[in-house]
Amino acid sequence: MNIRKKIKFVSFFLLSLLLLVSAEWVSLWSNRTVYLDKVITKIEFKGNINTSSDDILDLMDMRPGIQLSQGILNADMRALFVSGYFYHIDIQGEADGEGVKILVVVKERPRVKDIDFIGADEVFPSDLRDKIPLKENEVITPKKVTLSKDVILKKYRDEGFFLAYVRFETEPVNPETNTVKVKFIIDEGEEIPVSKINIFGNSEIDTYDLQGIMDLKESGIIESGVFKESAFESDKQKIAAYLKSRGYVDAELSNEGTNWEIRWENPQKKDKRVVIVNFKIIEGEQYFYNGYSTSHDMTIAPNGMPQFLNKENNPVGTPKEEWSPVYPIKYLEDQYEFAPSDVGEVFDETKFQKDRASINEAYSAKGYLFAQVIPRRKVIELSDGSLSRYENCDKRSSSDAIADCNEEHSRLNVAKLRRIYEEEPKLRGKKFIHVDFTIRENNLAFIENIIIKGNKKTQDRVVRRELLFKPGDLFNSTLVNRSRERIFNLGYFKEVNFNMRPGSDETKMNLIIELVEQPTGTVSMGGGYGTITGFSIFTQLGENNLNGTGQQINGRVEFGPIRRYLQISWTEPWFMDKPWSLTLSAFYSSRTLFVGATSITENNNQGIKEVASYERSGVGVSAGLGHRFLINWTHFHRYSPSFFASTRPTSLVSDQVLAEVDRGWQFRSQLTNGVAYDSRDNVFNSTQGFNLIFSVDNVGQFLGGESHFDQFSPILEYYHTWFDYTFFGLIRKNALRRWRVVQQFRTSSVFTFERTPKYKAQDKERIPYIQVQDRLFLGGYESLRGWFFDDKYYPDEWKDGASSRVLFTSELRFPIEPSLLWFVVFFDGGAMYEQINRAVGERKEFFKNYDSLVRAQRVSEPVETYLYENYNSYGQKLPESPLVVNDPGNLVLSSKNLSMQNFRFSWGFGLRIQIPVLPLRLYFAQRIRYTGVEDRPFGLYPDNNSFQFVFGIGDMRF
């Protein structure tokens, strides 16, 4: 019997083993007892189309070589479901010798191929696409769909469309790619206006003042009054903040009475809905300022050292008399907006918060991000009894109590409060707040990790290389803020936000960079106009962030009756991942140059003129390197070889131009070196900061070619914000802070010095070292607004161009719409100069003998010369003698001649219209002259004081 039982048992065991070995895959859930505690030999995946096997494995704890357990099995199954990638998961096992092979069978949720927003007319689809959690190339989950619908509805509610409705639909799933197109079908409804805003509970603060700071407005003739829930929420905060800034520190809005409701405007007709908004205020008492006291927390730690004082200046063992804080108390007190003399003023909570933040900012700049500023408020009632309590310290029971009382008497400004009590009876019974600031410096903060979010196209390294710090560095708020500006100035992102999170210990923090990308490709067509360059149309194609690498490629084609231009360029801003930029470009240009005009009537400025002109064509390439160093500095170097030829001269051009035409194509070799400093806050719409550029061009000489000169070009720009439309906080409306009144100060000069060729002799009279196309002009929209480049008030030498030019301008900009339209008031000044060695041949003799020639003319023809120097052909008094204006001694570049008397000036006003593909500049400019009179340094020209209309397309100013 026992033998039979043993045979049955062995047979059953062998049969089970045979079945187990012969089986391919079985579910681990139903057969886990067979495979648990075995070593995993291999992991395979089945059914995944869009999710790689490596990505699935990263979600799991299972790995080849570890022992399979029930805990790992449960955790991995849970992790795979929580990922949201799959709607069916089966983990199967197969015997593999002494171990087990794992097969993970999944059925993926479809991924989004494309998202369409049907019916989105009042809200940009790109704004919706950026905000919803459902993204392209991500899996669809019911939770994401629900959240996306909520986000869309909230966006519409924020914009005032409370009747909006959103429906979600999908097209059939593509079985090959497991992707699907999704649609959000939107019924926007209509905007609902605010019919009435009711403010209750305010007894001291005027309702009109509160309405002035609010974003919500009642609908009327001027205001559309569209209700936006986001504006309602922000207005609640603004009202509370305004009340606190007026001393009502305990003010709040009651939840019961603060609400909004939709009603029919006419309950009988029921044809239009309106919103009634209610704000119920609890003002509380008004408080007044009684001063600050500032001290460092000197609590002693168990080791006998100060617990909260910085450890860098105070290592263990430092004697007590040598304990040193980061900042002395006097320095911190100088940062406050509230001054000791303000005792008795209304306690402004906003100013108090700024004062507290100023201390934190000072410590952050030194790396003490964890520094704490702990305010403790003490309220004192301005009454005789309350003040007497501190004025009779000698009646206290002990010497310690007397000392404490005397200290409080001084710290709490009791003497000032007594004077206020006597002099201002209306403040009796009011409460005064004294704030004791206790500072805990704590540890230095080091950056542990830098985490970048939101950059789908732009590579992380493109963002990281703009940072002025790296993981492990000491936190510095100044460098952090400048890094934020540098990232924004790339032009790749419409939002750049930095947030801090705690690190792995008390000395570390994580920096989170949250980005919102914007399109970086450009396809534009437009036109440009300048007094000298004339009208032209252009087409420009570009990509400023090629494949997310930060590389730039641009091409431009421009055509007009005066100017034709073709250019293509490529820039790598970080060559070999170093702060060196490489730029390669090529160009072709053809331009009609006007080199003077001959009047065929008596009136030189208004008569009929015949223009002398010729065409100058060129083709060339350039290669440039730039290197960024320190924080805001760059040095750059560029080599530009090119060929130029002059063609198609008109009959009145000079012999010099005709000789140039006969020479045909000429070689020009130019090397540019320079340095730049740029601290502007926003290169696209600057409101503060400097932009300095100094470059030196070496043309010809050792480089060869026919042109030989050195050119020095200093440029200085400075932007200053005078105020915004809150008018220093008088109007409490945050939206008006974008409306900044900015003044630009700019000077741009070019100084050209003739040099000699180094390799071969060159006839200077036949082939000038500074050729016609290298001359500089003054006037027109491009440089001196209101003046013409051949103006009758110019010296004759200026009309054919000069070798050096000095320009400066100041432009005060008042925003009408900060991103689109500005009203501008400007003041321009400019002058041109020559080198005396440019005068050769007969012209040189004229320069040298000018004074004697003028004297001889005044003696030989006194009457005719007097009339010529003082009156024009119409008998109008001339502002200055033409013989003085044309004196070559005033035209030579020298320190003496860099004076106001030799400059030409203009002022005016107009509009800057910043349309992306067609920036417009519309100005009215009036020529003014320097008089030298102390109380009235500028005056008008007596024979011409009208305003000139100056029109420009494109920002082509010097």
Secondary structure, 3 states (H helix, E strand, C coil): CHHHHHHHHHHHHHHHHHHHHHCCCEECCCCHHHHCCCEEEEEEEECCCCCCHHHHHHHCCCCCCCECCHHHHHHHHHHHHHCCCEEEEEEEEEEECCEEEEEEEEEECCEEEEEEEECCCCCCHHHHHHHCCCCCCCECCHHHHHHHHHHHHHHHHHCCCCCCEEEEEECCCECCCCEEEEEEEEECCCCCEEEEEEEECCCCCCHHHHHHHCCCCCCCCCCCCECCHHHHHHHHHHHHHHHHHCCCCCCEECCCCCEEEEEECCCCCCCCEEEEEEEEEECCCCEEEEEEEEEECCCECCCCCECCCCCCCCCCCCCHHHCCCCCCHHHHHCCCCCCHHHCCCECCHHHHHHHHHHHHHHHHHCCCCCCEEEEEEEEEECCHHHHHHHHCHHHCCCHHHHHHHHHHHHHCCHHHHHHHHHHCHHHCCCEEEEEEEEEECCCCCEEEEEEEECCCCCCHHHHHCCCCCCCCCECCHHHHHHHHHHHHHCCCEEEEEEEEEECCCCCEEEEEEEEEECCCEEEEEEEEEECCCEEEEEEEEEEEEECCCCEEEEEEEEECCCEEEEEEEEEECCHHHCCEEEEEEEEEEEEEEEEEEEECCCCCCCCCEEEEEEEEEEEEEEEEEEEEECCCEEEEEEEEEEEEEEECCCCCCCHHHHHHHHHCCEEEEEEEEEEEEECCCCCCCCCCEEEEEEEEEEECHHHCECCCEEEEEEEEEEEEEEEECCCCCCCCCHHHHHCEEEEEEEEEEEEEEECCCCCCCCCCCCCCCCCHHHCECCCCCCCCCCCCCCCCCCCHHHHCCECEEEEEEEEEEEEEECCCEEEEEEEEEEEEEECHHHCCCHHHHHHHCHHHHHHHHHHHCHHHHHHHHHECCCCCECCCCHHHHCCHHHHECCCCCCCHHHCEEEEEEEEEECCCCCCEEEEEEEEEEECCCCCCCEEEECCECCEEEEEEECCCCC
